[in-house]
Amino acid sequence: MAKVSRKVMSRMSQDRLIRASDIGQYVFCQRAWWLARVLDVPSTNVGEMNAGTRVHRQHGRRVIWAARARQVGIILLVAALLAFLAFLFTLTRGS
């Protein structure tokens, strides 16, 4: 086994946060995780990772838009219900 340098040991002790992507990378390939996380070797698939980041951002924007559209829909539904009740109230009061 190779001797681990002080720089690597310092990085390991300072960087204890484990992200979900780290777990996924570790499960997929333990060696790739070790190279990236411990030895700080840059990844060779930067283009694919950037494309994935763009897709995730687009999806996030769509989720936010859908949530806002749902809120507007609920507000419009409540407003329509109140208008209908007001209409019924004026019909019953007018007779």
Biopython code that builds the backbone (N, CA, C, O; Angstrom):
import numpy as np
from Bio.PDB.StructureBuilder import StructureBuilder

atoms = [
    (1, "MET", "N", (0.841, -1.175, 0.000)),
    (1, "MET", "CA", (0.000, 0.000, 0.000)),
    (1, "MET", "C", (0.883, 1.233, 0.000)),
    (1, "MET", "O", (1.911, 1.266, 0.677)),
    (2, "ALA", "N", (0.485, 2.254, -0.761)),
    (2, "ALA", "CA", (1.275, 3.471, -0.882)),
    (2, "ALA", "C", (1.203, 4.289, 0.398)),
    (2, "ALA", "O", (0.193, 4.295, 1.102)),
    (3, "LYS", "N", (2.293, 4.974, 0.677)),
    (3, "LYS", "CA", (2.335, 5.845, 1.847)),
    (3, "LYS", "C", (1.519, 7.103, 1.546)),
    (3, "LYS", "O", (1.663, 7.691, 0.474)),
    (4, "VAL", "N", (0.670, 7.516, 2.474)),
    (4, "VAL", "CA", (-0.200, 8.673, 2.285)),
    (4, "VAL", "C", (0.515, 9.921, 2.793)),
    (4, "VAL", "O", (1.030, 9.939, 3.911)),
    (5, "SER", "N", (0.544, 10.960, 1.965)),
    (5, "SER", "CA", (1.258, 12.183, 2.322)),
    (5, "SER", "C", (0.510, 12.975, 3.381)),
    (5, "SER", "O", (-0.668, 12.729, 3.639)),
    (6, "ARG", "N", (1.195, 13.916, 3.985)),
    (6, "ARG", "CA", (0.566, 14.779, 4.992)),
    (6, "ARG", "C", (-0.542, 15.622, 4.362)),
    (6, "ARG", "O", (-1.573, 15.865, 4.989)),
    (7, "LYS", "N", (-0.328, 16.063, 3.133)),
    (7, "LYS", "CA", (-1.340, 16.862, 2.438)),
    (7, "LYS", "C", (-2.646, 16.069, 2.299)),
    (7, "LYS", "O", (-3.733, 16.592, 2.544)),
    (8, "VAL", "N", (-2.521, 14.821, 1.908)),
    (8, "VAL", "CA", (-3.696, 13.969, 1.748)),
    (8, "VAL", "C", (-4.367, 13.749, 3.096)),
    (8, "VAL", "O", (-5.592, 13.829, 3.195)),
    (9, "MET", "N", (-3.591, 13.476, 4.124)),
    (9, "MET", "CA", (-4.156, 13.261, 5.463)),
    (9, "MET", "C", (-4.852, 14.528, 5.970)),
    (9, "MET", "O", (-5.914, 14.446, 6.587)),
    (10, "SER", "N", (-4.260, 15.694, 5.714)),
    (10, "SER", "CA", (-4.869, 16.953, 6.130)),
    (10, "SER", "C", (-6.194, 17.167, 5.423)),
    (10, "SER", "O", (-7.182, 17.575, 6.035)),
    (11, "ARG", "N", (-6.204, 16.885, 4.118)),
    (11, "ARG", "CA", (-7.441, 17.032, 3.339)),
    (11, "ARG", "C", (-8.508, 16.069, 3.854)),
    (11, "ARG", "O", (-9.680, 16.437, 3.942)),
    (12, "MET", "N", (-8.122, 14.860, 4.189)),
    (12, "MET", "CA", (-9.082, 13.873, 4.685)),
    (12, "MET", "C", (-9.681, 14.314, 6.016)),
    (12, "MET", "O", (-10.875, 14.124, 6.246)),
    (13, "SER", "N", (-8.870, 14.900, 6.895)),
    (13, "SER", "CA", (-9.391, 15.299, 8.198)),
    (13, "SER", "C", (-10.255, 16.552, 8.111)),
    (13, "SER", "O", (-11.190, 16.706, 8.896)),
    (14, "GLN", "N", (-9.961, 17.450, 7.171)),
    (14, "GLN", "CA", (-10.725, 18.689, 7.039)),
    (14, "GLN", "C", (-12.035, 18.476, 6.289)),
    (14, "GLN", "O", (-13.026, 19.147, 6.575)),
    (15, "ASP", "N", (-12.048, 17.569, 5.353)),
    (15, "ASP", "CA", (-13.187, 17.406, 4.446)),
    (15, "ASP", "C", (-13.976, 16.155, 4.816)),
    (15, "ASP", "O", (-13.857, 15.132, 4.142)),
    (16, "ARG", "N", (-14.786, 16.221, 5.886)),
    (16, "ARG", "CA", (-15.515, 15.064, 6.387)),
    (16, "ARG", "C", (-16.950, 14.997, 5.879)),
    (16, "ARG", "O", (-17.638, 14.013, 6.149)),
    (17, "LEU", "N", (-17.426, 16.004, 5.156)),
    (17, "LEU", "CA", (-18.788, 16.023, 4.663)),
    (17, "LEU", "C", (-18.958, 14.998, 3.546)),
    (17, "LEU", "O", (-18.192, 14.986, 2.582)),
    (18, "ILE", "N", (-19.956, 14.147, 3.683)),
    (18, "ILE", "CA", (-20.230, 13.142, 2.656)),
    (18, "ILE", "C", (-21.547, 13.512, 1.991)),
    (18, "ILE", "O", (-22.586, 13.605, 2.645)),
    (19, "ARG", "N", (-21.487, 13.718, 0.699)),
    (19, "ARG", "CA", (-22.670, 14.097, -0.073)),
    (19, "ARG", "C", (-23.291, 12.855, -0.716)),
    (19, "ARG", "O", (-22.653, 11.807, -0.827)),
    (20, "ALA", "N", (-24.549, 12.998, -1.137)),
    (20, "ALA", "CA", (-25.236, 11.887, -1.809)),
    (20, "ALA", "C", (-24.498, 11.502, -3.083)),
    (20, "ALA", "O", (-24.412, 10.321, -3.422)),
    (21, "SER", "N", (-23.964, 12.497, -3.792)),
    (21, "SER", "CA", (-23.218, 12.197, -5.015)),
    (21, "SER", "C", (-21.956, 11.395, -4.703)),
    (21, "SER", "O", (-21.537, 10.559, -5.504)),
    (22, "ASP", "N", (-21.345, 11.649, -3.530)),
    (22, "ASP", "CA", (-20.176, 10.860, -3.122)),
    (22, "ASP", "C", (-20.551, 9.395, -2.919)),
    (22, "ASP", "O", (-19.817, 8.491, -3.318)),
    (23, "ILE", "N", (-21.704, 9.177, -2.292)),
    (23, "ILE", "CA", (-22.149, 7.801, -2.063)),
    (23, "ILE", "C", (-22.419, 7.119, -3.397)),
    (23, "ILE", "O", (-22.030, 5.971, -3.610)),
    (24, "GLY", "N", (-23.090, 7.836, -4.293)),
    (24, "GLY", "CA", (-23.359, 7.275, -5.619)),
    (24, "GLY", "C", (-22.083, 6.951, -6.368)),
    (24, "GLY", "O", (-21.968, 5.896, -6.993)),
    (25, "GLN", "N", (-21.123, 7.866, -6.302)),
    (25, "GLN", "CA", (-19.844, 7.624, -6.976)),
    (25, "GLN", "C", (-19.117, 6.445, -6.335)),
    (25, "GLN", "O", (-18.532, 5.623, -7.042)),
    (26, "TYR", "N", (-19.146, 6.354, -5.021)),
    (26, "TYR", "CA", (-18.480, 5.251, -4.317)),
    (26, "TYR", "C", (-19.113, 3.909, -4.685)),
    (26, "TYR", "O", (-18.412, 2.928, -4.934)),
    (27, "VAL", "N", (-20.445, 3.879, -4.716)),
    (27, "VAL", "CA", (-21.130, 2.632, -5.066)),
    (27, "VAL", "C", (-20.802, 2.235, -6.499)),
    (27, "VAL", "O", (-20.594, 1.059, -6.796)),
    (28, "PHE", "N", (-20.757, 3.236, -7.390)),
    (28, "PHE", "CA", (-20.473, 2.952, -8.791)),
    (28, "PHE", "C", (-19.038, 2.479, -8.979)),
    (28, "PHE", "O", (-18.790, 1.484, -9.660)),
    (29, "CYS", "N", (-18.084, 3.202, -8.366)),
    (29, "CYS", "CA", (-16.674, 2.839, -8.522)),
    (29, "CYS", "C", (-15.890, 3.373, -7.330)),
    (29, "CYS", "O", (-15.661, 4.577, -7.210)),
    (30, "GLN", "N", (-15.488, 2.473, -6.461)),
    (30, "GLN", "CA", (-14.767, 2.870, -5.256)),
    (30, "GLN", "C", (-13.436, 3.525, -5.581)),
    (30, "GLN", "O", (-13.010, 4.457, -4.898)),
    (31, "ARG", "N", (-12.789, 3.042, -6.612)),
    (31, "ARG", "CA", (-11.484, 3.594, -6.999)),
    (31, "ARG", "C", (-11.631, 5.023, -7.508)),
    (31, "ARG", "O", (-10.816, 5.885, -7.179)),
    (32, "ALA", "N", (-12.665, 5.280, -8.307)),
    (32, "ALA", "CA", (-12.896, 6.637, -8.817)),
    (32, "ALA", "C", (-13.188, 7.584, -7.656)),
    (32, "ALA", "O", (-12.722, 8.724, -7.644)),
    (33, "TRP", "N", (-13.958, 7.108, -6.685)),
    (33, "TRP", "CA", (-14.242, 7.931, -5.511)),
    (33, "TRP", "C", (-12.953, 8.264, -4.772)),
    (33, "TRP", "O", (-12.726, 9.415, -4.400)),
    (34, "TRP", "N", (-12.114, 7.261, -4.560)),
    (34, "TRP", "CA", (-10.846, 7.457, -3.854)),
    (34, "TRP", "C", (-9.966, 8.463, -4.593)),
    (34, "TRP", "O", (-9.387, 9.360, -3.981)),
    (35, "LEU", "N", (-9.871, 8.306, -5.907)),
    (35, "LEU", "CA", (-9.033, 9.219, -6.692)),
    (35, "LEU", "C", (-9.540, 10.655, -6.603)),
    (35, "LEU", "O", (-8.753, 11.585, -6.427)),
    (36, "ALA", "N", (-10.850, 10.833, -6.724)),
    (36, "ALA", "CA", (-11.413, 12.183, -6.723)),
    (36, "ALA", "C", (-11.454, 12.786, -5.329)),
    (36, "ALA", "O", (-11.098, 13.950, -5.143)),
    (37, "ARG", "N", (-11.879, 12.012, -4.362)),
    (37, "ARG", "CA", (-12.139, 12.539, -3.023)),
    (37, "ARG", "C", (-10.886, 12.643, -2.166)),
    (37, "ARG", "O", (-10.718, 13.616, -1.430)),
    (38, "VAL", "N", (-10.021, 11.669, -2.251)),
    (38, "VAL", "CA", (-8.848, 11.635, -1.381)),
    (38, "VAL", "C", (-7.609, 12.189, -2.068)),
    (38, "VAL", "O", (-6.903, 13.023, -1.502)),
    (39, "LEU", "N", (-7.344, 11.726, -3.288)),
    (39, "LEU", "CA", (-6.134, 12.165, -3.986)),
    (39, "LEU", "C", (-6.343, 13.418, -4.828)),
    (39, "LEU", "O", (-5.383, 13.965, -5.371)),
    (40, "ASP", "N", (-7.584, 13.877, -4.941)),
    (40, "ASP", "CA", (-7.919, 15.105, -5.674)),
    (40, "ASP", "C", (-7.516, 15.053, -7.147)),
    (40, "ASP", "O", (-7.076, 16.052, -7.716)),
    (41, "VAL", "N", (-7.672, 13.872, -7.759)),
    (41, "VAL", "CA", (-7.396, 13.710, -9.187)),
    (41, "VAL", "C", (-8.627, 14.192, -9.942)),
    (41, "VAL", "O", (-9.733, 13.734, -9.657)),
    (42, "PRO", "N", (-8.463, 15.113, -10.906)),
    (42, "PRO", "CA", (-9.636, 15.639, -11.626)),
    (42, "PRO", "C", (-10.305, 14.567, -12.490)),
    (42, "PRO", "O", (-9.646, 13.666, -13.010)),
    (43, "SER", "N", (-11.608, 14.683, -12.628)),
    (43, "SER", "CA", (-12.384, 13.742, -13.428)),
    (43, "SER", "C", (-12.139, 13.975, -14.909)),
    (43, "SER", "O", (-11.836, 15.089, -15.337)),
    (44, "THR", "N", (-12.273, 12.908, -15.682)),
    (44, "THR", "CA", (-12.092, 13.024, -17.134)),
    (44, "THR", "C", (-13.419, 13.251, -17.857)),
    (44, "THR", "O", (-13.421, 13.531, -19.055)),
    (45, "ASN", "N", (-14.535, 13.137, -17.158)),
    (45, "ASN", "CA", (-15.846, 13.311, -17.809)),
    (45, "ASN", "C", (-16.506, 14.612, -17.371)),
    (45, "ASN", "O", (-17.676, 14.624, -16.986)),
    (46, "VAL", "N", (-15.761, 15.692, -17.430)),
    (46, "VAL", "CA", (-16.261, 16.998, -16.997)),
    (46, "VAL", "C", (-17.428, 17.444, -17.871)),
    (46, "VAL", "O", (-18.393, 18.022, -17.371)),
    (47, "GLY", "N", (-17.345, 17.181, -19.167)),
    (47, "GLY", "CA", (-18.422, 17.568, -20.075)),
    (47, "GLY", "C", (-19.743, 16.920, -19.715)),
    (47, "GLY", "O", (-20.781, 17.580, -19.698)),
    (48, "GLU", "N", (-19.708, 15.630, -19.427)),
    (48, "GLU", "CA", (-20.920, 14.915, -19.049)),
    (48, "GLU", "C", (-21.457, 15.422, -17.715)),
    (48, "GLU", "O", (-22.670, 15.549, -17.547)),
    (49, "MET", "N", (-20.569, 15.714, -16.763)),
    (49, "MET", "CA", (-21.018, 16.225, -15.467)),
    (49, "MET", "C", (-21.641, 17.608, -15.614)),
    (49, "MET", "O", (-22.649, 17.900, -14.971)),
    (50, "ASN", "N", (-21.056, 18.463, -16.450)),
    (50, "ASN", "CA", (-21.638, 19.790, -16.688)),
    (50, "ASN", "C", (-23.002, 19.672, -17.362)),
    (50, "ASN", "O", (-23.926, 20.417, -17.036)),
    (51, "ALA", "N", (-23.126, 18.739, -18.299)),
    (51, "ALA", "CA", (-24.422, 18.516, -18.956)),
    (51, "ALA", "C", (-25.451, 18.048, -17.932)),
    (51, "ALA", "O", (-26.603, 18.481, -17.969)),
    (52, "GLY", "N", (-25.048, 17.177, -17.027)),
    (52, "GLY", "CA", (-25.951, 16.714, -15.979)),
    (52, "GLY", "C", (-26.371, 17.843, -15.055)),
    (52, "GLY", "O", (-27.523, 17.909, -14.628)),
    (53, "THR", "N", (-25.434, 18.730, -14.748)),
    (53, "THR", "CA", (-25.753, 19.890, -13.910)),
    (53, "THR", "C", (-26.776, 20.778, -14.604)),
    (53, "THR", "O", (-27.710, 21.262, -13.962)),
    (54, "ARG", "N", (-26.613, 21.001, -15.914)),
    (54, "ARG", "CA", (-27.578, 21.813, -16.663)),
    (54, "ARG", "C", (-28.964, 21.172, -16.647)),
    (54, "ARG", "O", (-29.970, 21.857, -16.458)),
    (55, "VAL", "N", (-29.010, 19.872, -16.845)),
    (55, "VAL", "CA", (-30.302, 19.161, -16.843)),
    (55, "VAL", "C", (-30.966, 19.278, -15.477)),
    (55, "VAL", "O", (-32.173, 19.506, -15.396)),
    (56, "HIS", "N", (-30.193, 19.125, -14.400)),
    (56, "HIS", "CA", (-30.756, 19.247, -13.057)),
    (56, "HIS", "C", (-31.276, 20.657, -12.796)),
    (56, "HIS", "O", (-32.324, 20.818, -12.171)),
    (57, "ARG", "N", (-30.563, 21.675, -13.262)),
    (57, "ARG", "CA", (-31.031, 23.056, -13.087)),
    (57, "ARG", "C", (-32.323, 23.299, -13.854)),
    (57, "ARG", "O", (-33.244, 23.933, -13.339)),
    (58, "GLN", "N", (-32.394, 22.792, -15.095)),
    (58, "GLN", "CA", (-33.623, 22.942, -15.886)),
    (58, "GLN", "C", (-34.789, 22.255, -15.183)),
    (58, "GLN", "O", (-35.889, 22.804, -15.112)),
    (59, "HIS", "N", (-34.548, 21.069, -14.670)),
    (59, "HIS", "CA", (-35.600, 20.344, -13.962)),
    (59, "HIS", "C", (-36.038, 21.123, -12.723)),
    (59, "HIS", "O", (-37.232, 21.209, -12.434)),
    (60, "GLY", "N", (-35.088, 21.683, -11.997)),
    (60, "GLY", "CA", (-35.415, 22.472, -10.815)),
    (60, "GLY", "C", (-36.284, 23.667, -11.155)),
    (60, "GLY", "O", (-37.230, 23.979, -10.432)),
    (61, "ARG", "N", (-35.963, 24.343, -12.263)),
    (61, "ARG", "CA", (-36.784, 25.483, -12.698)),
    (61, "ARG", "C", (-38.193, 25.029, -13.064)),
    (61, "ARG", "O", (-39.165, 25.718, -12.758)),
    (62, "ARG", "N", (-38.307, 23.888, -13.709)),
    (62, "ARG", "CA", (-39.638, 23.364, -14.066)),
    (62, "ARG", "C", (-40.442, 23.005, -12.820)),
    (62, "ARG", "O", (-41.648, 23.246, -12.771)),
    (63, "VAL", "N", (-39.795, 22.442, -11.834)),
    (63, "VAL", "CA", (-40.488, 22.092, -10.588)),
    (63, "VAL", "C", (-40.992, 23.358, -9.901)),
    (63, "VAL", "O", (-42.125, 23.395, -9.423)),
    (64, "ILE", "N", (-40.163, 24.388, -9.851)),
    (64, "ILE", "CA", (-40.580, 25.661, -9.246)),
    (64, "ILE", "C", (-41.748, 26.254, -10.025)),
    (64, "ILE", "O", (-42.716, 26.719, -9.424)),
    (65, "TRP", "N", (-41.671, 26.243, -11.361)),
    (65, "TRP", "CA", (-42.752, 26.778, -12.183)),
    (65, "TRP", "C", (-44.047, 26.005, -11.939)),
    (65, "TRP", "O", (-45.118, 26.602, -11.828)),
    (66, "ALA", "N", (-43.949, 24.683, -11.856)),
    (66, "ALA", "CA", (-45.143, 23.864, -11.632)),
    (66, "ALA", "C", (-45.767, 24.165, -10.269)),
    (66, "ALA", "O", (-46.990, 24.217, -10.141)),
    (67, "ALA", "N", (-44.934, 24.360, -9.261)),
    (67, "ALA", "CA", (-45.457, 24.679, -7.929)),
    (67, "ALA", "C", (-46.165, 26.029, -7.935)),
    (67, "ALA", "O", (-47.222, 26.182, -7.323)),
    (68, "ARG", "N", (-45.587, 26.997, -8.619)),
    (68, "ARG", "CA", (-46.232, 28.321, -8.702)),
    (68, "ARG", "C", (-47.528, 28.249, -9.495)),
    (68, "ARG", "O", (-48.519, 28.878, -9.125)),
    (69, "ALA", "N", (-47.527, 27.487, -10.582)),
    (69, "ALA", "CA", (-48.746, 27.337, -11.387)),
    (69, "ALA", "C", (-49.847, 26.666, -10.566)),
    (69, "ALA", "O", (-51.020, 27.017, -10.688)),
    (70, "ARG", "N", (-49.469, 25.717, -9.746)),
    (70, "ARG", "CA", (-50.449, 25.060, -8.877)),
    (70, "ARG", "C", (-51.026, 26.054, -7.878)),
    (70, "ARG", "O", (-52.234, 26.059, -7.641)),
    (71, "GLN", "N", (-50.186, 26.888, -7.294)),
    (71, "GLN", "CA", (-50.664, 27.896, -6.341)),
    (71, "GLN", "C", (-51.635, 28.861, -7.015)),
    (71, "GLN", "O", (-52.677, 29.193, -6.449)),
    (72, "VAL", "N", (-51.298, 29.311, -8.220)),
    (72, "VAL", "CA", (-52.180, 30.221, -8.957)),
    (72, "VAL", "C", (-53.500, 29.518, -9.270)),
    (72, "VAL", "O", (-54.564, 30.129, -9.174)),
    (73, "GLY", "N", (-53.439, 28.249, -9.639)),
    (73, "GLY", "CA", (-54.652, 27.485, -9.927)),
    (73, "GLY", "C", (-55.554, 27.375, -8.712)),
    (73, "GLY", "O", (-56.772, 27.520, -8.821)),
    (74, "ILE", "N", (-54.963, 27.121, -7.565)),
    (74, "ILE", "CA", (-55.764, 27.032, -6.337)),
    (74, "ILE", "C", (-56.395, 28.381, -6.012)),
    (74, "ILE", "O", (-57.567, 28.443, -5.639)),
    (75, "ILE", "N", (-55.633, 29.456, -6.148)),
    (75, "ILE", "CA", (-56.173, 30.796, -5.885)),
    (75, "ILE", "C", (-57.327, 31.106, -6.827)),
    (75, "ILE", "O", (-58.353, 31.636, -6.400)),
    (76, "LEU", "N", (-57.166, 30.780, -8.101)),
    (76, "LEU", "CA", (-58.241, 31.025, -9.069)),
    (76, "LEU", "C", (-59.469, 30.166, -8.765)),
    (76, "LEU", "O", (-60.601, 30.627, -8.911)),
    (77, "LEU", "N", (-59.250, 28.927, -8.345)),
    (77, "LEU", "CA", (-60.366, 28.058, -7.994)),
    (77, "LEU", "C", (-61.136, 28.615, -6.795)),
    (77, "LEU", "O", (-62.367, 28.631, -6.804)),
    (78, "VAL", "N", (-60.429, 29.066, -5.777)),
    (78, "VAL", "CA", (-61.081, 29.653, -4.597)),
    (78, "VAL", "C", (-61.830, 30.921, -4.997)),
    (78, "VAL", "O", (-62.951, 31.149, -4.543)),
    (79, "ALA", "N", (-61.215, 31.747, -5.846)),
    (79, "ALA", "CA", (-61.883, 32.976, -6.293)),
    (79, "ALA", "C", (-63.158, 32.650, -7.070)),
    (79, "ALA", "O", (-64.183, 33.307, -6.884)),
    (80, "ALA", "N", (-63.099, 31.640, -7.937)),
    (80, "ALA", "CA", (-64.289, 31.248, -8.698)),
    (80, "ALA", "C", (-65.377, 30.717, -7.768)),
    (80, "ALA", "O", (-66.557, 31.011, -7.961)),
    (81, "LEU", "N", (-64.989, 29.944, -6.769)),
    (81, "LEU", "CA", (-65.957, 29.423, -5.809)),
    (81, "LEU", "C", (-66.614, 30.557, -5.019)),
    (81, "LEU", "O", (-67.827, 30.548, -4.804)),
    (82, "LEU", "N", (-65.810, 31.532, -4.587)),
    (82, "LEU", "CA", (-66.367, 32.677, -3.864)),
    (82, "LEU", "C", (-67.305, 33.499, -4.749)),
    (82, "LEU", "O", (-68.351, 33.958, -4.290)),
    (83, "ALA", "N", (-66.931, 33.686, -6.019)),
    (83, "ALA", "CA", (-67.792, 34.420, -6.944)),
    (83, "ALA", "C", (-69.110, 33.675, -7.155)),
    (83, "ALA", "O", (-70.173, 34.293, -7.220)),
    (84, "PHE", "N", (-69.038, 32.350, -7.260)),
    (84, "PHE", "CA", (-70.241, 31.549, -7.428)),
    (84, "PHE", "C", (-71.138, 31.645, -6.187)),
    (84, "PHE", "O", (-72.356, 31.778, -6.306)),
    (85, "LEU", "N", (-70.535, 31.577, -5.012)),
    (85, "LEU", "CA", (-71.315, 31.713, -3.780)),
    (85, "LEU", "C", (-71.945, 33.100, -3.664)),
    (85, "LEU", "O", (-73.082, 33.233, -3.210)),
    (86, "ALA", "N", (-71.211, 34.125, -4.072)),
    (86, "ALA", "CA", (-71.756, 35.485, -4.059)),
    (86, "ALA", "C", (-72.926, 35.578, -5.029)),
    (86, "ALA", "O", (-73.937, 36.211, -4.723)),
    (87, "PHE", "N", (-72.798, 34.953, -6.197)),
    (87, "PHE", "CA", (-73.888, 34.944, -7.171)),
    (87, "PHE", "C", (-75.120, 34.248, -6.598)),
    (87, "PHE", "O", (-76.235, 34.754, -6.726)),
    (88, "LEU", "N", (-74.923, 33.092, -5.967)),
    (88, "LEU", "CA", (-76.050, 32.379, -5.350)),
    (88, "LEU", "C", (-76.691, 33.209, -4.236)),
    (88, "LEU", "O", (-77.912, 33.222, -4.082)),
    (89, "PHE", "N", (-75.859, 33.894, -3.472)),
    (89, "PHE", "CA", (-76.364, 34.732, -2.386)),
    (89, "PHE", "C", (-77.230, 35.857, -2.946)),
    (89, "PHE", "O", (-78.285, 36.159, -2.390)),
    (90, "THR", "N", (-76.794, 36.477, -4.039)),
    (90, "THR", "CA", (-77.602, 37.568, -4.615)),
    (90, "THR", "C", (-78.889, 37.034, -5.225)),
    (90, "THR", "O", (-79.895, 37.745, -5.230)),
    (91, "LEU", "N", (-78.896, 35.821, -5.734)),
    (91, "LEU", "CA", (-80.120, 35.231, -6.269)),
    (91, "LEU", "C", (-81.132, 34.970, -5.146)),
    (91, "LEU", "O", (-82.321, 35.241, -5.312)),
    (92, "THR", "N", (-80.683, 34.462, -4.046)),
    (92, "THR", "CA", (-81.593, 34.148, -2.939)),
    (92, "THR", "C", (-82.062, 35.415, -2.237)),
    (92, "THR", "O", (-83.188, 35.447, -1.742)),
    (93, "ARG", "N", (-81.256, 36.439, -2.178)),
    (93, "ARG", "CA", (-81.634, 37.702, -1.527)),
    (93, "ARG", "C", (-82.603, 38.499, -2.385)),
    (93, "ARG", "O", (-83.415, 39.272, -1.878)),
    (94, "GLY", "N", (-82.505, 38.299, -3.685)),
    (94, "GLY", "CA", (-83.348, 39.077, -4.592)),
    (94, "GLY", "C", (-84.782, 38.576, -4.658)),
    (94, "GLY", "O", (-85.644, 39.313, -5.136)),
    (95, "SER", "N", (-85.082, 37.374, -4.208)),
    (95, "SER", "CA", (-86.454, 36.876, -4.317)),
    (95, "SER", "C", (-87.339, 37.260, -3.191)),
    (95, "SER", "O", (-88.515, 36.896, -3.178)),
]
sb = StructureBuilder()
sb.init_structure("model")
sb.init_model(0)
sb.init_chain("A")
sb.init_seg("    ")
for serial, (resi, resn, name, xyz) in enumerate(atoms, 1):
    if name == "N":
        sb.init_residue(resn, " ", resi, " ")
    sb.init_atom(name, np.array(xyz, "f"), 0.0, 1.0, " ", f" {name:<3s}", serial, name[0])
structure = sb.get_structure()
